[in-house]
Amino acid sequence: MSRFLPADHSKGDESTVGGYEAVHARPAALDAPDGFPYSIARMVDPLHGDPRGAWAAYLMFLRWRRIGEEGVEGHVETEYLEFAATREDALDALGAWPLRRAQDLLNGLLAFAEPAALDDDEDDA
């Protein structure tokens, strides 16, 4: 069930990945060239012994179904994009990225991804 929460522009810059999430109390959603809607999740992994930092952050783009029951039906991920000494610093650095840059990353990932398999019931008949 969805709920309406008015935007609170005092919480950040909605043109950034993290700012949008803070202002709207939900992740940003993007339209993609494959016709599916995607939402952005900031992810972080611990790194052990890496000179760039103890934590690495990346973006995961969750692909939402267009037909049928609402839900996630796939995703694509970036490589590590930000490195920091703490988990929070890595997430904050990635949160400062402009949404336009995230859109460009998603478009690039999809340009190199294999096309999604299509269900074609006629072939099964």
SVG drawing of the C-alpha trace seen along z (x, -y; Angstrom):
<svg xmlns="http://www.w3.org/2000/svg" viewBox="-2 -24 49 50">
<polyline fill="none" stroke="black" stroke-width="0.4" points="0.0,0.0 1.4,-3.4 1.1,-6.5 1.5,-10.2 4.1,-12.1 4.8,-15.7 8.3,-16.5 10.4,-18.2 12.9,-20.3 14.7,-21.3 16.2,-17.8 18.5,-18.0 19.0,-18.6 16.5,-16.5 18.8,-16.5 21.2,-14.1 20.8,-10.4 20.8,-10.8 19.1,-14.1 16.1,-12.8 15.7,-10.0 15.8,-12.4 13.4,-14.9 10.8,-12.4 11.3,-9.6 11.8,-7.1 14.5,-6.2 14.5,-8.0 12.9,-6.3 14.3,-6.4 12.9,-5.6 15.2,-3.4 15.7,-2.8 14.4,0.8 11.0,-0.6 11.1,0.5 11.0,-1.7 14.0,-1.4 14.6,-2.6 18.0,-3.3 19.5,-1.6 22.8,-2.7 24.8,0.4 28.0,0.8 30.5,3.7 33.3,4.0 36.8,4.2 39.6,5.8 43.1,4.5 42.2,2.2 44.3,-1.0 41.3,-3.0 39.3,-2.5 37.6,0.0 34.2,-0.4 33.1,-0.6 29.7,-1.9 27.9,-1.1 24.5,-1.6 21.9,1.1 19.1,0.3 16.0,2.4 13.8,3.1 10.1,3.0 7.4,5.1 5.2,3.2 2.4,5.8 0.7,7.8 1.5,7.8 3.8,5.0 7.3,6.1 10.9,6.2 11.8,8.5 15.5,7.9 18.4,5.5 21.7,4.2 24.6,3.1 27.5,0.7 31.1,1.4 32.3,-0.2 32.0,-4.0 33.1,-5.4 35.6,-4.3 35.8,-5.5 37.1,-4.7 33.5,-4.2 30.3,-2.7 28.4,-5.9 31.1,-8.0 31.0,-5.7 27.2,-5.9 27.2,-9.7 29.7,-10.1 27.5,-8.1 24.5,-10.0 26.0,-13.2 26.1,-12.0 23.7,-13.9 20.7,-11.9 21.7,-12.7 24.9,-10.8 23.0,-7.8 20.7,-7.9 23.7,-7.9 25.2,-4.9 21.9,-3.0 21.7,-3.7 25.2,-2.5 24.7,0.7 21.6,1.5 23.4,0.8 25.7,3.7 23.2,6.0 21.7,9.0 18.0,8.4 15.5,9.7 13.9,12.9 10.3,12.4 7.5,14.8 5.8,15.8 2.9,18.2 2.2,18.6 5.5,20.6 4.3,23.0 1.0,23.8"/>
</svg>
